[in-house]
Amino acid sequence: MTPRTLAELAADLAGGRATAVALAEEALARIEDPAGEGARAFTHVNRDAVLAQARASDLLRAQGIAPSPLAGIPVSVKDLFDVAGEVTTAGSRILRDAPPAERDAPAVARLRAAGAVILGRTNMTEFAFSGLGVNPHYGTPGNPFDRARIPGGSSSGAAVSVADGMAAAAIGSDTGGSVRIPSAFCGLIGFKPTQARVPRDGVLPLSWSLDAIGPLARSVACCALLDAVLSGEAPEVPEPAELAGLRLGVPRSYLLDGLDETVARAFQGALERLSKSGARVVEFALPQLDRIPALNAKGGLVAPEALAWHRALLERGADQYDPRVRGRILRGAEQTAAEYVEVARGRQALQAETDGLTEGFDALLVPTVPVVPPRLDEVEAEAEYTRLNLLILRNPTAWNFLDRPAVSLPCASGGLPVGLMAVGRRGGDRRLLSVARALEPVVA
């Protein structure tokens, strides 16, 4: 598909300049192009079902029925959402023979009710347990800026499907950055809401405590529309905030350590442009953040919660897992019940402290990821895979731990893609999206 925002596509459909069938055929052609990334970006596409949805949308529109601005627009869905009649494999081999889902996950059902055309299931890090996007079972889609580089994960196929014009937007999950990392690496917008905002029923879990459902798209307005639909609200987009006078905090902490030269330069340039545009950018100490790594040193909440879900599957076929994913899951056995409780209690305390200390800011700003996308060959060795995975997850994971909504915005770098992350208050999702709309043209 020719890259267009959801608003542009909706206007073309409403004005008769496009049809849902034409958009679907264009998307399918890109997916099926042997020279493209479709075979690695998608794990399943049912061509007949896609075209049937598109024809139905056009028939409804001909009768004056368009349920929302998403009507007739092709959207991809990460391979851990239940879609009625399809197997939810979560990027794995071991679930290929699982029974098909009996019904759509609520998030998928809400997209359908809004009229979106569900395009297909996108590839991902197996069971969503890595930020790199590498998958040895289905292949790894190449980064749209440089096919020799990783796309970021775990929602790797979701990001590539949008960046390469195979889908207008995508739905992913974010436990420690899995929407925001691939968005930053692929030049897109990615939004992680406050966890309770979007129901997670029918979504294969990684961590019940941290999983969140969010969109990847070409603009903040696109993400805001999708967020409204996913959360069951009216399909509306908040107006951009008034940039002049916004109070934007830059928390001094480990999240600013070890930035590579491209990221550091891009981030500083964005802060300077925001200041010149009238925003008040305030650097301040937030040492509470520095307690997060120690709390999670033994696997935090993710590893034991993942082990609880995977235990039976591992007993049946541990050799079918990506060894790197299996090893991370098995770390859950290293924690005692008391240590798990200590992490959960420590999280609650940090949430309360940081909420109070940051109340005066309209948003907090940090780089989404401290580095530009590494090359695929850089993550082949076990030690480098582990080091880079931890580094790439570092900044986004902090805000899952604190359950704060966060959006990654493309940040002008003059080279490989860089993301700037804006973080809002718990429950203040729509306000954050309004602020992000104001930041978007300045930082890009």
ZAMARGU-4260 file (C-alpha; in steps of 0.2 Angstrom, whole numbers, plus 5000, padded with zeros to 4 digits):
<rodrens>
0) 5000/5000/5000 | 5006/5018/4997 | 5010/5024/5014 | 4995/5035/5020 | 4988/5039/5037
5) 4972/5031/5043 | 4964/5048/5041 | 4970/5050/5023 | 4964/5032/5019 | 4947/5035/5027
10) 4945/5051/5017 | 4949/5042/5001 | 4936/5028/5005 | 4923/5041/5010 | 4926/5051/4994
15) 4925/5036/4982 | 4944/5038/4977 | 4947/5021/4985 | 4938/5005/4989 | 4941/4992/5003
20) 4944/4979/4990 | 4957/4989/4981 | 4966/4993/4997 | 4966/4974/5002 | 4972/4969/4985
25) 4986/4981/4986 | 4991/4975/5003 | 4990/4957/4998 | 5001/4961/4983 | 5014/4968/4994
30) 5013/4953/5006 | 5015/4941/4991 | 5029/4950/4982 | 5043/4937/4982 | 5056/4951/4983
35) 5048/4958/4999 | 5047/4954/5017 | 5029/4947/5017 | 5035/4929/5020 | 5044/4934/5035
40) 5033/4947/5042 | 5017/4937/5042 | 5014/4919/5049 | 4997/4917/5041 | 4986/4926/5028
45) 4970/4920/5022 | 4968/4929/5005 | 4950/4924/5003 | 4945/4929/5020 | 4953/4946/5018
50) 4944/4949/5001 | 4928/4944/5008 | 4929/4956/5022 | 4934/4970/5010 | 4919/4966/4998
55) 4907/4966/5013 | 4914/4983/5019 | 4912/4991/5001 | 4894/4984/5001 | 4890/4992/5017
60) 4898/5008/5012 | 4887/5008/4996 | 4872/5008/5008 | 4879/5023/5018 | 4886/5012/5032
65) 4903/5015/5039 | 4905/5010/5057 | 4920/5020/5060 | 4935/5029/5051 | 4943/5012/5052
70) 4930/5004/5040 | 4938/4995/5025 | 4956/4998/5031 | 4968/4983/5032 | 4975/4981/5049
75) 4988/4967/5054 | 4987/4957/5070 | 5001/4950/5080 | 5002/4931/5081 | 4997/4930/5099
80) 4979/4937/5097 | 4965/4924/5095 | 4956/4926/5078 | 4941/4914/5076 | 4945/4899/5066
85) 4964/4902/5067 | 4978/4894/5077 | 4987/4906/5089 | 5005/4900/5087 | 5014/4916/5095
90) 5028/4913/5083 | 5032/4896/5090 | 5033/4878/5082 | 5026/4869/5097 | 5008/4877/5096
95) 5006/4874/5077 | 4995/4859/5080 | 4984/4868/5094 | 4965/4869/5091 | 4960/4885/5082
100) 4953/4899/5092 | 4934/4898/5095 | 4931/4917/5095 | 4940/4933/5092 | 4950/4941/5106
105) 4940/4956/5112 | 4953/4968/5104 | 4951/4959/5087 | 4932/4959/5089 | 4932/4978/5092
110) 4943/4981/5077 | 4930/4970/5067 | 4915/4980/5074 | 4924/4996/5069 | 4924/4989/5051
115) 4943/4986/5050 | 4949/4972/5038 | 4959/4959/5048 | 4973/4956/5036 | 4983/4942/5044
120) 4994/4937/5058 | 5011/4945/5060 | 5028/4936/5065 | 5035/4940/5082 | 5049/4934/5093
125) 5043/4917/5100 | 5031/4919/5114 | 5036/4938/5114 | 5051/4935/5125 | 5064/4946/5117
130) 5066/4964/5111 | 5076/4960/5096 | 5063/4952/5084 | 5073/4937/5079 | 5063/4921/5075
135) 5072/4905/5070 | 5056/4896/5066 | 5048/4908/5054 | 5063/4919/5049 | 5066/4937/5054
140) 5059/4951/5044 | 5073/4964/5039 | 5073/4982/5045 | 5065/4993/5032 | 5079/5005/5033
145) 5093/4992/5031 | 5088/4974/5028 | 5104/4968/5036 | 5098/4975/5053 | 5085/4968/5066
150) 5067/4975/5066 | 5065/4975/5084 | 5053/4965/5094 | 5044/4957/5100 | 5031/4964/5087
155) 5043/4963/5073 | 5031/4958/5059 | 5019/4971/5065 | 5031/4985/5062 | 5038/4979/5046
160) 5020/4976/5039 | 5016/4994/5042 | 5033/5001/5037 | 5033/4991/5021 | 5015/4996/5016
165) 5008/4979/5019 | 4996/4985/5031 | 4989/5002/5036 | 4992/4999/5054 | 4996/4985/5066
170) 4991/4979/5083 | 5004/4972/5095 | 5008/4968/5113 | 5020/4977/5124 | 5027/4968/5140
175) 5043/4977/5140 | 5044/4988/5124 | 5037/4976/5111 | 5027/4989/5103 | 5038/5004/5105
180) 5055/4995/5101 | 5050/4990/5083 | 5042/5006/5081 | 5057/5016/5085 | 5068/5004/5074
185) 5056/5005/5059 | 5052/5024/5059 | 5034/5022/5066 | 5023/5028/5080 | 5020/5015/5094
190) 5009/5017/5109 | 5008/5007/5125 | 4993/5011/5135 | 4990/5010/5154 | 4988/4991/5156
195) 4970/4990/5161 | 4964/5001/5146 | 4963/4987/5133 | 4956/4969/5138 | 4969/4956/5136
200) 4957/4941/5136 | 4961/4930/5121 | 4979/4936/5120 | 4992/4923/5124 | 5001/4930/5139
205) 5019/4933/5143 | 5017/4942/5160 | 5000/4945/5167 | 5007/4959/5177 | 5015/4969/5163
210) 5007/4964/5146 | 4998/4978/5137 | 4990/4980/5120 | 4994/4994/5108 | 4995/5000/5090
215) 5009/5003/5078 | 5005/5016/5064 | 5011/5031/5054 | 5005/5045/5065 | 5000/5049/5083
220) 4983/5052/5077 | 4982/5034/5069 | 4987/5027/5085 | 4975/5038/5095 | 4961/5031/5084
225) 4966/5013/5086 | 4968/5016/5104 | 4950/5023/5106 | 4943/5008/5096 | 4953/4995/5106
230) 4948/5003/5123 | 4929/5003/5118 | 4928/5022/5117 | 4921/5033/5103 | 4932/5032/5088
235) 4939/5050/5090 | 4956/5058/5090 | 4961/5071/5103 | 4967/5088/5097 | 4985/5092/5099
240) 4990/5100/5115 | 4996/5118/5115 | 5015/5115/5114 | 5020/5132/5121 | 5020/5130/5140
245) 5020/5111/5141 | 5031/5105/5155 | 5042/5091/5149 | 5053/5082/5161 | 5069/5073/5157
250) 5073/5061/5172 | 5091/5059/5176 | 5094/5041/5178 | 5101/5025/5171 | 5089/5028/5156
255) 5101/5041/5149 | 5117/5030/5152 | 5127/5023/5137 | 5118/5031/5123 | 5126/5028/5106
260) 5132/5044/5097 | 5117/5044/5085 | 5104/5042/5098 | 5112/5055/5110 | 5113/5068/5096
265) 5095/5065/5090 | 5088/5066/5108 | 5097/5082/5112 | 5092/5090/5096 | 5074/5086/5099
270) 5075/5093/5116 | 5082/5109/5109 | 5069/5111/5096 | 5055/5108/5109 | 5063/5122/5120
275) 5064/5134/5105 | 5046/5130/5101 | 5040/5136/5118 | 5039/5120/5128 | 5048/5120/5145
280) 5060/5106/5146 | 5066/5102/5163 | 5080/5090/5167 | 5078/5083/5185 | 5084/5069/5196
285) 5073/5054/5198 | 5084/5041/5207 | 5069/5030/5211 | 5070/5024/5193 | 5088/5017/5197
290) 5080/5004/5209 | 5071/4995/5195 | 5086/4985/5189 | 5090/4978/5206 | 5071/4973/5209
295) 5071/4964/5192 | 5089/4956/5194 | 5082/4938/5196 | 5069/4939/5181 | 5057/4951/5189
300) 5039/4947/5187 | 5040/4941/5169 | 5051/4925/5171 | 5041/4917/5184 | 5024/4922/5177
305) 5030/4915/5160 | 5036/4899/5168 | 5019/4896/5176 | 5011/4897/5159 | 5024/4887/5149
310) 5028/4873/5162 | 5017/4860/5154 | 5022/4864/5136 | 5041/4864/5141 | 5038/4846/5149
315) 5030/4841/5133 | 5043/4848/5120 | 5056/4860/5127 | 5067/4855/5112 | 5054/4864/5100
320) 5058/4881/5109 | 5070/4894/5103 | 5084/4890/5115 | 5086/4908/5120 | 5068/4910/5124
325) 5067/4894/5133 | 5082/4899/5144 | 5074/4916/5148 | 5058/4907/5153 | 5067/4894/5164
330) 5075/4909/5174 | 5058/4909/5183 | 5063/4894/5193 | 5077/4904/5201 | 5065/4915/5211
335) 5057/4910/5227 | 5039/4914/5231 | 5045/4927/5244 | 5057/4935/5231 | 5042/4936/5218
340) 5031/4945/5231 | 5046/4957/5235 | 5046/4962/5217 | 5027/4965/5216 | 5027/4975/5233
345) 5043/4985/5227 | 5034/4989/5211 | 5019/4996/5220 | 5030/5007/5231 | 5039/5014/5216
350) 5023/5017/5207 | 5017/5028/5221 | 5033/5037/5223 | 5036/5041/5205 | 5018/5046/5202
355) 5020/5059/5216 | 5037/5066/5210 | 5032/5068/5192 | 5014/5075/5194 | 5019/5092/5188
360) 5025/5087/5171 | 5014/5085/5156 | 5025/5071/5150 | 5043/5063/5153 | 5055/5062/5139
365) 5069/5048/5136 | 5076/5039/5121 | 5065/5024/5117 | 5080/5014/5114 | 5098/5018/5118
370) 5105/5012/5102 | 5101/5011/5083 | 5095/4995/5076 | 5110/4982/5077 | 5114/4971/5062
375) 5108/4954/5062 | 5125/4947/5062 | 5129/4956/5078 | 5116/4946/5088 | 5121/4929/5082
380) 5134/4926/5096 | 5125/4921/5113 | 5134/4934/5123 | 5130/4949/5111 | 5112/4943/5109
385) 5110/4944/5128 | 5119/4960/5130 | 5110/4969/5116 | 5093/4962/5121 | 5095/4969/5139
390) 5101/4986/5133 | 5087/4987/5120 | 5073/4983/5132 | 5080/4994/5146 | 5071/5010/5143
395) 5054/5004/5138 | 5053/4991/5152 | 5054/5004/5165 | 5037/5011/5161 | 5029/4994/5160
400) 5035/4991/5177 | 5028/5008/5183 | 5012/5005/5172 | 5013/5022/5164 | 5007/5025/5146
405) 5021/5028/5134 | 5022/5033/5115 | 5038/5031/5104 | 5040/5045/5091 | 5052/5045/5076
410) 5066/5057/5081 | 5076/5066/5067 | 5093/5058/5067 | 5101/5061/5050 | 5104/5042/5048
415) 5097/5026/5056 | 5080/5028/5065 | 5079/5034/5082 | 5064/5035/5094 | 5060/5048/5107
420) 5048/5041/5121 | 5035/5052/5129 | 5028/5045/5145 | 5012/5050/5153 | 5003/5048/5170
425) 4994/5031/5174 | 4977/5032/5167 | 4981/5048/5157 | 4982/5040/5140 | 4972/5052/5130
430) 4981/5067/5137 | 4997/5059/5133 | 4992/5056/5115 | 4986/5074/5114 | 5004/5080/5120
435) 5012/5068/5108 | 5002/5075/5094 | 5010/5092/5098 | 5028/5085/5100 | 5027/5074/5084
440) 5030/5087/5070 | 5044/5096/5081 | 5054/5080/5085 | 5053/5072/5068
</rodrens>
